[in-house]
Each structure stands twice: as structure tokens, then as C-alpha cells.
Amino acid sequence: MTTHARPLADWLAAASDAELATLFRARGVKADAPWQDFFDAAEGLLDQGSLARVLPSLTADEAAALTRAAAGGDAGAEREALVQLALLRPDGGVPPEVAAALAGRTAPAPEPALASPLSDDGASAHAAERAFTTVGAVADLLLAARDRPFALLTGGTVSAGEKRLLSEAGLSVDGVDQLLALAIDAGLARVDDRRLRTTTRSEEWLRSSAAERWVVLAGAFRDALPRGVRDPAGGWTPFASWPGAHPWDAGWPERSADLLERARLLGLIADDGSEPEWSEPLRTGASPDASSLARLLPAEVDRIFLQNDLSAISPGPLAPALDVRLRTIAARESAAQASSYRFTPESVARALVLGETEESILEFLGGLSLTGIPQPLAYLVARTAQRHGLVRVSIDEETGRTRIESDDQTLIDAMAVDQALRPLALTAHVASLTTRIARETVYWALTDARYPATLVDEHGAVVSGERHPLLDPVTPSGPDHSSLIATLRSHQGPDVDAAWLDRELDAAVRAKAVLRVTVGMPDGSTRDLLLEATGLGGGRLRGRDRAADVERTLPVSSIRAATIVAQ
């Protein structure tokens, strides 16, 4: 225990609950920290481990100000921020523990960085093209994650196996981790049990125009920036200042490079370091304005060419709402300003699983096509729809088991001996199959095995299958410190001096330390004693008087002050 914790404990006790909660969040204090009173809290905040965790989070200005203060100078404009982080005393002094933690750290005064110049027409066009490509790539990843959530590594990045699968599906894996970070910041996806899944917010975003998609991504990117690169107006500092924004964070160079790459992907910074017109509102803290960007984006189309070979050609970027629905019916083969799609029995069956019908598919394609619906495509849709639902998966009301039925007995016989379905432990029962496995699990296993399965309820009505339900977006929030603060308040007694003296004496006894004790005498005078503390109990301090070499027992109520003497 250190006497230097006493001023901080007094400051913590005088702070409001909101100030304490802000401090604890900024310092990374756990909600279940084992602190009983403000003295515990002060000692915990001045602990070298705690200080080692908070110092890397300081901005360049804060680090320089704290270094000046530790050298006897003035912290200047950053003084209040450092006080609120419990790194400076209210009088501007630096606690010895903080000074010790600063040993070996240097923080050169940050030099003002110049804002990026305005991009010329060529640089703006390239930045707009990159932003358009990025928005499309994020949409492709979200659609892929909606069908099959991505497995993530411990660090939150996409595994090599997942990248290989994405590449085989025709998706670019360049910068995939930065693209997914943009989606997560915008609340379009979230990590759930080390898998990346899409949220309900992504559905509306996927059906928005390219410019509207960009507004969401760019605004969320700015709002998620660390405070070292944010300015008081709510925007960001010049890009040139980002690499030095957190000088004591060893991981910051890599992170700042990642953030600059995300800004480049969004077209917020051009290849030559200049700033496109649409970047300026975001930098200054205003609402995103994509009007200047939209003028440089390719025009979207709302019609396609359907071919006899079961393919479809879009003569330009297909309107997102149409593209999303078309990709539930057909697999996209190539992604460019003129995209191509391919209709297969599997792709049409997938659309039927998601709730489409033969009529809704043909109506949609008829309104979308510039060339009508070719006969081979109409036949494919009709044949697939006719087979869809031949296998019905339901719950047997009598037994509670999952039942598989079909009007085609050959399908029942095939499923009974299908080795791919052995884990379901299917049992024959009155021209059907039953299992203890849940209905939804059985349905998706049959679908994966390419059986024309349909979920039905107890009345025989078709139920749409949803393999990976969309998640609700979650707003990041820190730990709730209200219970911890209440505990600290409950031990906040009226006699702070007496409580602090008890802690000092107890710590001295446990450490077998030498104390300089000031004792009040009956005549009102005081006397200083140098004691080797040996015990504390019953309201009395026991110790050996070094000067007289005798054991003394002193009433704690008579002790006016006690200081541990360095040995």
C-alpha cells in the first residue's frame, strides 16, 4: 500500500457516479473488480499493471502532456483529460506510481499535419471506382455469409480455409478482413460464437443503391475510429497524422495502416494522398454526402437478357434490390459492370426453399427480362417446382418424433439406405421414416443431400426454411460498473482519516514495516515514535520502539499520523 493513493481515493470519493463509470470504462476496469472501498480503487488504478494498460491508449497530445508534467512542466490543454483518467492529480501533479510507469517512455511533441489537398478529376474518378468496387465486394461477402456463416480465427480474421472457399465461389479475397471490418462497424454483420453472421440491418442495406450503401459504410467507419484520430468536431484528423496518433501503443502502426487502407477502400483518400470531394463532410464532422460520388458511379440498370442456355446477362450494374433477388434464383458467374448469372436445378430449388414459388419466379423474371422467358428456363423452373415438396418433413403428433413422408415410395426407399443420412438414424414406420433428430436438422440434411424436401406444420401447410436466421445488430457497450460503484459508496464512511489510518497500520503490520507514529499526549502535545509494527487488534497497535528498544502498545485513537519509513 502507498500513501500516494490517498489523494486519488479522496478524488474518487468526491466524483459522481457518471464520472466514475467513465473512468472505469476508460481504464478497462472489470465490473467484478474485487474492490471494497475507494482506497482499494485508488491502489488498483495506480497499480503498475493497470498503468501499463492505459498508457498505450493515450493520444499523442496526451502522451506529450503527461511527459511534460512528469518533468515538472504544465500539462496544458490535456490536463483535464489526464485528471479524468486518474493519471494526474487535480493540482496537475504526477503521482510517483505514474512517474515510475513513464520510465523509458518518450513522447515527442506532435507536429501539426497538413490536410490532404483536394483530388483532381482523375484521382476522384479512381477513388469513386474503388468505392463502388468495395461496396459491391461487401455485398458479395454478406450474401455469402447469409447462406453460410464464415468461421473466424481467434483474432477475428477469416481463416485460410474460408478464403479458399470464397475464392472457389468466385469472390475476391483481397482485403477480405478489411471489408468484413467495415460491415461489422456498420452493424451489417456480427461475430457469434466465432462465426460471422449477417444481421437484420443487412437486408435493407443490400437492397439499397450503391451510393446509399456507401453512406452507411463511410459513416460507420468514421464513428468507429479511435479517439486518437478523431477531432473535437466529430470528424477525423488529417490522414498524415494517423501513424503517430498513439505513440505508446506497440500495435498502433499496424492498426493505423489498416485504418488507412479501409479509408482508401471507401474512396475517402485517393492513391496520391489527396481528398475527394465526398470525403470532406465526413472529415469535418458533418453528415455523409454522396451526391458528388454518385455522379461518378456507373448507372444502374433494371433489365437483363435471359438466354436459351439458362444464363442471364446484365448490361450494366443491376439495381441492388433486383440483383439480390435474382441471386436467390440463379448463381452469379462473373461480377463486373456487365454481370452474368446461371440458372441450375439447385439454384431454383434454393429459391423455392426460401419461399419462392413457380409463379413468383416466372413473374419476377418476366418483368426483368428484355427478351422474355426462354422455353428451357421456363421448363427448368416448372420441373424443379414440380419435384419440390415431394418429401415432407413434419412432427408426428402421437410420438413427437420427426416424420419423413413422400408420395414417391422410391424416394423413401432411397433415403432409408442413403449412407449420407446415417447420422439421422432413420427408422421405417408405415411407409414413412421417423427419427428422434429435430425436424429442422432433418430438413436441412435432406436438402444438402439434394432431396426435394419441404417443411410442413401439423396441418400440412408449407413452412419456409431459414437455416441461418438473421441476428439483431448489437450496439457495443462496456461493462456495467453500477454494482461496483454501489459497493464503493457503501463503504464510504464519515471518518475518512480514521479509515485511511487503519489501512496504513494494517498494511504496515502485514509488511512488518517500520512506522513513524505521531501520538497525541494527554496534555495536548504530540510525540513521535519509531516503531517496528508487530500487531494490530482490539483498537491497539503493538510494536517495538527502536529508540528505547522496548515493546509498546498504543491506542489507535491516540495516533494522529503514521508513515512507513523506508528501510
Secondary structure as GFF3:
##gff-version 3
##sequence-region A 1 567
A	DSSP	alpha_helix	5	14	.	.	.	ID=ss1
A	DSSP	alpha_helix	17	26	.	.	.	ID=ss2
A	DSSP	alpha_helix	38	45	.	.	.	ID=ss3
A	DSSP	alpha_helix	48	54	.	.	.	ID=ss4
A	DSSP	three_ten_helix	55	57	.	.	.	ID=ss5
A	DSSP	alpha_helix	60	70	.	.	.	ID=ss6
A	DSSP	three_ten_helix	76	78	.	.	.	ID=ss7
A	DSSP	alpha_helix	79	84	.	.	.	ID=ss8
A	DSSP	alpha_helix	96	101	.	.	.	ID=ss9
A	DSSP	alpha_helix	121	147	.	.	.	ID=ss10
A	DSSP	beta_strand	150	151	.	.	.	ID=ss11
A	DSSP	alpha_helix	160	168	.	.	.	ID=ss12
A	DSSP	alpha_helix	176	185	.	.	.	ID=ss13
A	DSSP	beta_strand	189	191	.	.	.	ID=ss14
A	DSSP	beta_strand	195	198	.	.	.	ID=ss15
A	DSSP	alpha_helix	200	206	.	.	.	ID=ss16
A	DSSP	alpha_helix	210	223	.	.	.	ID=ss17
A	DSSP	three_ten_helix	227	229	.	.	.	ID=ss18
A	DSSP	three_ten_helix	239	244	.	.	.	ID=ss19
A	DSSP	alpha_helix	252	265	.	.	.	ID=ss20
A	DSSP	three_ten_helix	277	279	.	.	.	ID=ss21
A	DSSP	alpha_helix	280	283	.	.	.	ID=ss22
A	DSSP	alpha_helix	291	294	.	.	.	ID=ss23
A	DSSP	beta_strand	305	306	.	.	.	ID=ss24
A	DSSP	beta_strand	311	313	.	.	.	ID=ss25
A	DSSP	alpha_helix	320	329	.	.	.	ID=ss26
A	DSSP	beta_strand	331	334	.	.	.	ID=ss27
A	DSSP	beta_strand	340	342	.	.	.	ID=ss28
A	DSSP	alpha_helix	345	353	.	.	.	ID=ss29
A	DSSP	alpha_helix	358	368	.	.	.	ID=ss30
A	DSSP	alpha_helix	375	387	.	.	.	ID=ss31
A	DSSP	beta_strand	391	395	.	.	.	ID=ss32
A	DSSP	beta_strand	402	406	.	.	.	ID=ss33
A	DSSP	alpha_helix	409	417	.	.	.	ID=ss34
A	DSSP	three_ten_helix	419	424	.	.	.	ID=ss35
A	DSSP	beta_strand	427	428	.	.	.	ID=ss36
A	DSSP	beta_strand	433	435	.	.	.	ID=ss37
A	DSSP	alpha_helix	439	448	.	.	.	ID=ss38
A	DSSP	beta_strand	453	456	.	.	.	ID=ss39
A	DSSP	beta_strand	462	463	.	.	.	ID=ss40
A	DSSP	alpha_helix	482	490	.	.	.	ID=ss41
A	DSSP	alpha_helix	496	511	.	.	.	ID=ss42
A	DSSP	beta_strand	514	520	.	.	.	ID=ss43
A	DSSP	beta_strand	526	537	.	.	.	ID=ss44
A	DSSP	beta_strand	540	545	.	.	.	ID=ss45
A	DSSP	beta_strand	550	555	.	.	.	ID=ss46
A	DSSP	three_ten_helix	556	558	.	.	.	ID=ss47
A	DSSP	beta_strand	559	565	.	.	.	ID=ss48
###
